[in-house]
Amino acid sequence: RLRLHDGKLIKDRRYHLRTYPNCFVAKELTDWLIDHKEAPDRETGIRLMQKLMDHYIIHHVCDEHLDYKDAKLLYRFRKDDGTFPLSKDVKVFMRGQSLYEKLVSMEESILKVREENAVKYQRTFLGCEMIDWLVQEGEAENRKEAVELGQALLEHGIIQHVSNRHHFFDSDILYHFWINFRRRRRLTELLNESSSRALSESPDSPFCLRKLNPDPGNTSFLSVQTNKEIKIVSAVRRSSITSLAGNSNPYFSPTPTLVFPPVAECNPKSVLKRPVTNEELLSPGAPYVKKTLTIVGDAVGWGFVVRGGRPCHIQAVDPGGPAAAAGMKVCQFVFSVNGMYVLHLDYQTISSLIMTGPRTLVMEVMEAIE
């Protein structure tokens, strides 16, 4: 919207003796999307703008057309005419964005790189520091109001306790901004919502499949678990995601979705001899040891299979893959992924976290002491 204002595509226009302020011509905007590489073709451009209409971001100036038509019709951003629906979710998101921009632009900002349990986190702050700052800057009248604001930001997935164990409190607990508001999001990310299939529908973790053989013409992959029930599945590589896919916040958990090609069904039996609970893993004197693994993914993936939930376990490891080289073993339990505590999550969410994270994966696992 701001770029269109700068480019003079949004301006006052006259039609049938009436002036319509701050509007654009649909056909001109489609041309602009293609010229600025926001859409590869007109069809995609139309679909993108239809998404914006579906989300009540733009509309026809007279609301006579519910669909976006690639024609000489006038449309307008709802923020330019005051009709943008400000629900509680939108208000909290915009408040979080405003606070984030204010904090990152300050010379002596409370947002700093900090370390907890030997893991470094970006854009972190102490709960009490944030409360002090909100009151000092007039963002909240008192500490009680500031706490309520912090809790709302956490519940809407904007901030999070660094290991995802606590709600927001006026204390020295460490939090960080879960959303990086300065990341430039491409419009085409909107289309993933309709073209993607939920990770829960995928029969295998997408980052753990390995080439069946090195023949250049063979694109089949096979999970290395020796169970006979595992079948060959088609090649799957790191895929695109929707805007908030992989958020594991227990207070705000949109369903993660990933884009996958079709895969064959497979349902390997668990390698665990018996179910293990989180309480058993974390109880004092439990016969488990925690290990930190750093796994650098290759062109295919990381070479392991995650299964189960609360806690998840390693179902299979490719002997020739990056995970095996880092020391990963079957039956280990996944404690954290890239510094995020995940014992309470299912394997679909953990898969999403790994898929959407960096190629270098840092995992903490818990292994039974023999």
C-alpha positions in Angstrom: 0.0 0.0 0.0 2.7 2.5 0.9 4.7 1.6 -2.2 1.6 2.2 -4.4 1.1 5.6 -2.7 4.8 6.5 -3.4 4.4 5.3 -7.1 1.3 7.5 -7.5 -0.8 4.4 -8.4 -3.0 5.3 -5.5 -4.5 8.8 -6.0 -7.8 10.6 -6.3 -9.7 9.6 -9.5 -12.8 10.9 -11.2 -15.4 8.7 -12.7 -19.0 9.6 -13.8 -18.7 13.1 -12.4 -17.7 11.8 -9.0 -14.3 11.9 -7.3 -13.1 8.8 -5.5 -10.1 9.6 -3.2 -7.1 7.3 -2.7 -8.0 4.5 -5.1 -6.3 2.5 -7.9 -7.2 1.0 -11.2 -7.2 -2.8 -11.0 -5.7 -3.3 -14.5 -2.9 -0.8 -13.7 -2.1 -2.6 -10.4 -1.9 -6.0 -12.1 0.7 -4.4 -14.5 2.6 -3.0 -11.5 2.7 -6.4 -9.7 4.3 -8.0 -12.8 6.7 -5.1 -13.4 7.9 -5.2 -9.8 8.2 -9.0 -9.7 5.5 -9.4 -7.1 3.6 -11.8 -9.4 5.0 -13.9 -12.3 1.9 -13.4 -14.5 -1.6 -11.8 -14.6 -3.4 -14.8 -13.3 -1.2 -14.9 -10.1 -1.6 -11.2 -9.7 -5.4 -11.5 -9.8 -5.3 -14.4 -7.3 -3.1 -12.3 -5.0 -5.5 -9.3 -5.0 -8.4 -11.6 -4.5 -6.7 -12.8 -1.3 -6.4 -9.2 -0.2 -10.2 -8.8 -0.8 -11.0 -12.0 1.0 -9.0 -10.7 4.0 -10.9 -7.3 3.9 -7.8 -5.4 3.0 -9.0 -3.9 -0.3 -12.5 -3.5 -1.8 -14.3 -2.0 -4.7 -14.9 1.7 -4.1 -18.7 1.2 -4.4 -18.7 -2.4 -3.1 -20.4 -3.4 -6.3 -17.9 -6.2 -7.1 -17.0 -8.9 -4.6 -14.4 -10.3 -6.9 -11.2 -8.7 -8.0 -11.5 -8.1 -11.8 -8.5 -7.3 -14.0 -10.2 -4.4 -15.6 -10.6 -0.6 -15.5 -12.4 -0.7 -12.2 -11.6 1.3 -9.1 -10.5 -0.4 -5.8 -9.2 1.0 -2.6 -7.3 -0.1 0.5 -9.7 -0.1 3.5 -7.0 1.6 5.6 -7.3 4.6 3.2 -11.0 5.0 3.7 -11.4 4.0 7.4 -13.3 0.8 6.7 -10.5 -1.6 7.8 -12.0 -3.9 10.4 -10.0 -3.4 13.6 -10.7 -6.6 15.5 -8.9 -7.3 18.8 -6.4 -9.5 17.0 -5.5 -6.8 14.5 -5.3 -4.2 17.2 -2.9 -6.3 19.3 -0.8 -7.1 16.2 -0.5 -3.4 15.3 0.3 -2.5 18.9 3.0 -5.1 18.9 4.4 -3.8 15.6 4.4 -0.3 17.0 6.3 -1.3 20.1 8.8 -3.4 18.2 9.6 -0.5 15.8 10.0 1.9 18.7 12.3 -0.5 20.6 14.6 -1.4 17.7 15.0 2.2 16.7 16.2 3.3 20.2 19.9 3.8 20.8 19.9 2.1 24.2 17.2 -0.5 23.6 16.2 -3.1 26.1 16.2 -5.6 23.2 19.6 -7.4 23.3 21.2 -10.7 22.4 21.1 -12.8 25.6 22.0 -16.3 26.6 20.1 -18.9 28.6 21.2 -22.5 29.2 24.1 -22.0 26.7 21.6 -20.9 23.9 21.7 -17.4 22.4 18.4 -15.6 21.6 17.8 -12.5 19.5 15.7 -9.5 20.5 15.4 -10.5 24.1 14.2 -8.6 27.2 13.4 -9.3 30.8 9.8 -9.1 31.8 10.4 -6.5 34.5 12.5 -4.5 32.0 9.6 -4.4 29.5 7.2 -3.3 32.3 9.6 -0.5 33.3 9.9 0.7 29.7 6.2 0.6 28.9 5.4 2.7 32.0 8.3 5.1 31.4 7.4 5.7 27.7 3.7 6.2 28.5 2.6 3.0 26.7 0.9 2.0 29.9 -0.4 4.0 32.8 0.8 1.6 35.5 2.5 -1.8 36.0 -0.8 -3.7 36.1 -1.8 -2.3 32.7 1.7 -3.1 31.3 1.5 -6.7 32.5 -1.9 -7.1 30.8 -0.4 -5.7 27.6 2.5 -8.1 27.8 0.2 -11.0 28.3 -1.9 -10.0 25.3 1.2 -9.8 23.1 2.2 -13.3 24.3 -1.2 -14.8 23.7 -1.3 -13.4 20.2 2.1 -14.9 19.3 4.1 -11.7 19.2 6.4 -12.3 22.1 7.3 -15.5 23.8 9.3 -16.9 26.8 12.6 -18.0 25.2 12.0 -21.7 26.2 8.2 -21.4 25.9 7.6 -22.4 29.5 6.0 -19.3 31.1 3.3 -16.8 30.4 4.2 -13.1 30.7 5.1 -11.9 34.3 6.6 -8.8 35.9 9.8 -10.6 36.8 13.4 -11.4 35.5 12.1 -14.1 33.2 13.6 -13.8 29.7 11.4 -13.2 26.7 11.9 -12.4 23.1 9.9 -11.1 20.1 8.6 -14.1 18.2 7.8 -12.0 15.1 10.4 -10.1 13.2 8.2 -7.3 11.9 11.0 -6.0 9.7 11.2 -9.2 7.6 9.9 -8.3 4.1 7.1 -10.6 3.3 6.3 -11.3 -0.4 2.7 -11.2 -1.5 3.0 -14.7 -3.0 3.2 -16.1 0.5 -0.5 -15.5 0.7 -1.1 -18.1 -2.0 0.4 -20.9 0.1 -2.7 -20.9 2.2 -4.8 -22.4 -0.5 -2.2 -24.6 -2.2 -0.6 -26.2 0.8 -1.6 -29.3 2.7 -1.4 -29.6 6.4 1.7 -31.3 7.8 -0.5 -33.6 9.7 -1.6 -35.1 6.4 1.9 -36.0 5.4 2.8 -39.5 6.4 6.5 -38.8 7.0 8.7 -36.0 8.2 9.9 -34.1 5.1 13.4 -33.4 6.4 14.4 -36.9 7.0 14.1 -38.6 3.7 17.2 -39.9 1.9 18.1 -41.0 -1.6 17.4 -44.6 -2.2 20.3 -44.9 -4.5 22.7 -42.5 -6.3 21.3 -43.1 -9.8 20.7 -39.7 -11.3 17.4 -40.8 -12.9 15.9 -42.2 -9.6 14.0 -39.6 -7.6 12.8 -42.0 -4.9 13.7 -41.6 -1.3 13.4 -44.1 1.5 13.3 -43.7 5.2 16.1 -45.7 6.8 14.0 -47.2 9.6 14.4 -51.0 9.0 10.7 -51.7 9.8 9.2 -53.6 6.9 6.1 -51.5 6.8 7.9 -48.4 5.5 7.4 -47.9 1.8 9.2 -45.8 -0.7 8.0 -42.2 -0.8 8.5 -39.6 -3.4 11.3 -37.0 -3.1 10.5 -34.2 -0.7 12.8 -31.3 0.0 12.7 -28.1 2.1 9.5 -26.4 1.2 7.8 -23.0 1.5 5.6 -22.1 4.4 2.8 -19.8 5.3 3.4 -16.6 7.3 3.1 -18.0 10.8 3.7 -21.7 10.2 5.6 -23.5 12.9 4.6 -21.3 15.8 4.7 -23.6 18.8 3.4 -21.1 21.4 0.9 -23.0 23.6 -1.1 -19.7 24.0 -1.4 -19.0 20.3 -1.0 -22.0 17.9 -2.1 -21.5 14.3 -2.1 -24.8 12.4 1.3 -25.0 10.6 1.1 -25.8 6.9 3.7 -26.8 4.5 3.8 -27.3 0.7 4.5 -30.9 -0.2 4.4 -33.0 -3.3 2.2 -36.1 -3.1 3.7 -38.9 -1.0 2.9 -42.6 -0.5 1.4 -43.7 2.8 3.7 -45.3 5.3 3.0 -46.0 9.0 6.1 -47.4 10.8 5.6 -48.9 14.2 7.2 -47.0 17.1 10.8 -48.1 17.9 10.1 -47.4 21.6 9.8 -50.5 23.8 7.2 -48.7 25.9 5.6 -45.2 26.2 7.6 -42.6 28.1 6.1 -39.5 29.7 7.6 -36.0 30.2 7.3 -36.4 33.9 9.4 -39.6 33.7 12.0 -37.9 31.6 12.3 -34.8 33.8 12.0 -36.4 37.2 15.1 -36.1 39.5 17.5 -39.0 39.2 15.8 -40.3 36.0 18.1 -42.6 33.9 18.4 -40.1 31.0 21.2 -37.8 29.9 20.8 -34.7 27.8 23.0 -34.1 24.7 23.3 -31.2 22.3 23.6 -32.1 18.6 24.6 -29.6 15.8 23.4 -31.0 12.5 24.3 -29.2 9.2 21.7 -30.2 6.6 22.7 -31.2 3.1 20.8 -30.8 -0.2 18.5 -33.6 0.8 17.7 -32.9 4.4 19.0 -33.8 7.8 18.6 -37.6 7.7 16.3 -38.6 10.5 12.6 -39.3 11.3 10.7 -37.8 14.2 7.6 -39.5 15.6 5.3 -39.5 18.5 4.4 -36.5 20.7 4.7 -35.1 24.2 7.5 -36.2 24.0 8.6 -36.9 20.5 11.3 -39.5 19.8 13.8 -40.3 17.0 12.2 -43.0 14.9 15.0 -43.6 12.4 18.4 -42.2 11.5 20.1 -42.5 8.1 23.6 -44.0 8.8 25.1 -41.9 6.1 23.3 -38.7 6.8 24.2 -35.5 8.7 22.2 -36.5 11.8 24.1 -39.7 12.3 27.4 -37.9 11.9 26.3 -35.5 14.7 25.6 -38.4 17.0 21.9 -38.8 16.7 20.5 -42.2 17.6 17.2 -44.0 17.4 15.0 -43.8 20.6 16.4 -40.4 21.7 13.8 -37.9 22.9 13.7 -34.4 21.4 14.1 -31.8 24.2 14.6 -28.6 22.2 15.0 -27.4 18.6 17.1 -24.3 18.0 16.7 -23.3 21.6 13.0 -23.8 21.8 11.7 -26.3 24.4 9.5 -28.9 22.6 8.8 -31.7 24.9 5.1 -30.7 25.0 4.7 -30.7 21.2 3.7 -33.3 18.6 5.9 -34.4 15.8 4.0 -32.3 13.1 4.8 -29.1 15.0 8.4 -30.1 15.5 8.7 -31.0 11.9 7.5 -27.5 11.0 9.9 -25.9 13.3 12.8 -27.7 11.7 11.6 -27.1 8.2 11.2 -23.3 8.8 14.5 -22.9 10.6 18.1 -22.5 9.5 20.0 -25.2 7.7 22.2 -25.7 10.7 20.0 -27.4 13.3 20.8 -27.3 17.0 18.9 -30.0 18.9 18.9 -31.1 22.5 18.0 -34.8 22.9 17.6 -37.0 26.0 19.1 -40.4 25.8 18.6 -43.4 28.1 21.6 -44.3 30.2 22.6 -47.8 29.5 
